[in-house]
């Protein structure tokens, strides 16, 4: 082979090596971009998850407060019913007692 042929082969190899380096650099850039995008997506997912957790906890607190309020109202209603029954019993026994006294008074 002559010197021109050897130079052409060297240039082809240099070009091939340059192209291969460029390809590897582009692959590395893609990997870095993919990792960066993955990290960004994971952060967005984590932020969304945290936001949903906060919303869930707030909704749970609101529902618990509503439940507690309803339970207090039910307890109050039941207490009023019991108090009303006691009042009726007390009133009835008082009336019976007064009637008994009046009967005793009238019969004497």
Rosetta constraint file for C-alpha pairs under 8 A:
AtomPair CA 1 CA 5 HARMONIC 6.13 0.50
AtomPair CA 1 CA 6 HARMONIC 6.93 0.50
AtomPair CA 2 CA 6 HARMONIC 6.51 0.50
AtomPair CA 3 CA 7 HARMONIC 6.10 0.50
AtomPair CA 4 CA 8 HARMONIC 6.13 0.50
AtomPair CA 5 CA 9 HARMONIC 6.22 0.50
AtomPair CA 6 CA 10 HARMONIC 6.17 0.50
AtomPair CA 7 CA 11 HARMONIC 6.10 0.50
AtomPair CA 8 CA 12 HARMONIC 6.11 0.50
AtomPair CA 9 CA 13 HARMONIC 6.17 0.50
AtomPair CA 10 CA 14 HARMONIC 6.04 0.50
AtomPair CA 11 CA 15 HARMONIC 5.96 0.50
AtomPair CA 12 CA 16 HARMONIC 6.01 0.50
AtomPair CA 13 CA 17 HARMONIC 6.03 0.50
AtomPair CA 14 CA 18 HARMONIC 5.99 0.50
AtomPair CA 15 CA 19 HARMONIC 6.03 0.50
AtomPair CA 16 CA 20 HARMONIC 6.07 0.50
AtomPair CA 17 CA 21 HARMONIC 6.07 0.50
AtomPair CA 18 CA 22 HARMONIC 6.14 0.50
AtomPair CA 19 CA 23 HARMONIC 6.11 0.50
AtomPair CA 20 CA 24 HARMONIC 6.17 0.50
AtomPair CA 21 CA 25 HARMONIC 6.05 0.50
AtomPair CA 22 CA 26 HARMONIC 6.11 0.50
AtomPair CA 23 CA 27 HARMONIC 6.11 0.50
AtomPair CA 24 CA 28 HARMONIC 6.09 0.50
AtomPair CA 25 CA 29 HARMONIC 6.15 0.50
AtomPair CA 26 CA 30 HARMONIC 6.11 0.50
AtomPair CA 27 CA 31 HARMONIC 6.17 0.50
AtomPair CA 28 CA 32 HARMONIC 6.10 0.50
AtomPair CA 29 CA 33 HARMONIC 6.00 0.50
AtomPair CA 30 CA 34 HARMONIC 5.91 0.50
AtomPair CA 31 CA 35 HARMONIC 6.03 0.50
AtomPair CA 32 CA 36 HARMONIC 5.95 0.50
AtomPair CA 33 CA 37 HARMONIC 5.90 0.50
AtomPair CA 34 CA 38 HARMONIC 5.87 0.50
AtomPair CA 35 CA 39 HARMONIC 6.02 0.50
AtomPair CA 36 CA 40 HARMONIC 6.07 0.50
AtomPair CA 37 CA 41 HARMONIC 5.95 0.50
AtomPair CA 38 CA 42 HARMONIC 5.99 0.50
AtomPair CA 39 CA 43 HARMONIC 6.07 0.50
AtomPair CA 40 CA 44 HARMONIC 6.15 0.50
AtomPair CA 41 CA 45 HARMONIC 6.02 0.50
AtomPair CA 42 CA 46 HARMONIC 6.02 0.50
AtomPair CA 43 CA 47 HARMONIC 6.03 0.50
AtomPair CA 44 CA 48 HARMONIC 6.06 0.50
AtomPair CA 45 CA 49 HARMONIC 6.01 0.50
AtomPair CA 46 CA 50 HARMONIC 6.05 0.50
AtomPair CA 47 CA 51 HARMONIC 6.06 0.50
AtomPair CA 48 CA 52 HARMONIC 6.09 0.50
AtomPair CA 49 CA 53 HARMONIC 6.08 0.50
AtomPair CA 50 CA 54 HARMONIC 6.18 0.50
AtomPair CA 51 CA 55 HARMONIC 6.19 0.50
AtomPair CA 52 CA 56 HARMONIC 5.96 0.50
AtomPair CA 53 CA 57 HARMONIC 6.12 0.50
AtomPair CA 54 CA 58 HARMONIC 6.16 0.50
AtomPair CA 55 CA 59 HARMONIC 6.08 0.50
AtomPair CA 56 CA 60 HARMONIC 5.99 0.50
AtomPair CA 57 CA 61 HARMONIC 6.13 0.50
AtomPair CA 58 CA 62 HARMONIC 6.18 0.50
AtomPair CA 59 CA 63 HARMONIC 6.12 0.50
AtomPair CA 60 CA 64 HARMONIC 6.02 0.50
AtomPair CA 61 CA 65 HARMONIC 6.06 0.50
AtomPair CA 62 CA 66 HARMONIC 6.17 0.50
AtomPair CA 63 CA 67 HARMONIC 6.02 0.50
AtomPair CA 64 CA 68 HARMONIC 5.99 0.50
AtomPair CA 65 CA 69 HARMONIC 6.07 0.50
AtomPair CA 66 CA 70 HARMONIC 6.17 0.50
AtomPair CA 67 CA 71 HARMONIC 6.04 0.50
AtomPair CA 68 CA 72 HARMONIC 6.07 0.50
AtomPair CA 69 CA 73 HARMONIC 6.17 0.50
AtomPair CA 70 CA 74 HARMONIC 6.13 0.50
AtomPair CA 71 CA 75 HARMONIC 6.07 0.50
AtomPair CA 72 CA 76 HARMONIC 6.02 0.50
AtomPair CA 73 CA 77 HARMONIC 6.11 0.50
AtomPair CA 74 CA 78 HARMONIC 6.10 0.50
AtomPair CA 75 CA 79 HARMONIC 6.00 0.50
AtomPair CA 76 CA 80 HARMONIC 6.09 0.50
AtomPair CA 77 CA 81 HARMONIC 6.19 0.50
AtomPair CA 78 CA 82 HARMONIC 6.12 0.50
AtomPair CA 79 CA 83 HARMONIC 5.94 0.50
AtomPair CA 80 CA 84 HARMONIC 5.88 0.50
AtomPair CA 81 CA 85 HARMONIC 6.12 0.50
AtomPair CA 82 CA 86 HARMONIC 6.11 0.50
AtomPair CA 83 CA 87 HARMONIC 5.93 0.50
AtomPair CA 84 CA 88 HARMONIC 6.06 0.50
AtomPair CA 85 CA 89 HARMONIC 6.07 0.50
AtomPair CA 86 CA 90 HARMONIC 5.89 0.50
AtomPair CA 87 CA 91 HARMONIC 5.86 0.50
AtomPair CA 88 CA 92 HARMONIC 5.92 0.50
AtomPair CA 89 CA 93 HARMONIC 6.05 0.50
AtomPair CA 90 CA 94 HARMONIC 5.95 0.50
AtomPair CA 91 CA 95 HARMONIC 6.04 0.50
AtomPair CA 92 CA 96 HARMONIC 6.02 0.50
AtomPair CA 93 CA 97 HARMONIC 5.95 0.50
AtomPair CA 94 CA 98 HARMONIC 6.10 0.50
AtomPair CA 95 CA 99 HARMONIC 6.01 0.50
AtomPair CA 96 CA 100 HARMONIC 6.05 0.50
AtomPair CA 97 CA 101 HARMONIC 6.24 0.50
AtomPair CA 98 CA 102 HARMONIC 6.07 0.50
AtomPair CA 99 CA 103 HARMONIC 6.00 0.50
AtomPair CA 100 CA 104 HARMONIC 6.15 0.50
AtomPair CA 101 CA 105 HARMONIC 6.01 0.50
AtomPair CA 102 CA 106 HARMONIC 5.88 0.50
AtomPair CA 103 CA 107 HARMONIC 5.89 0.50
AtomPair CA 104 CA 108 HARMONIC 6.14 0.50
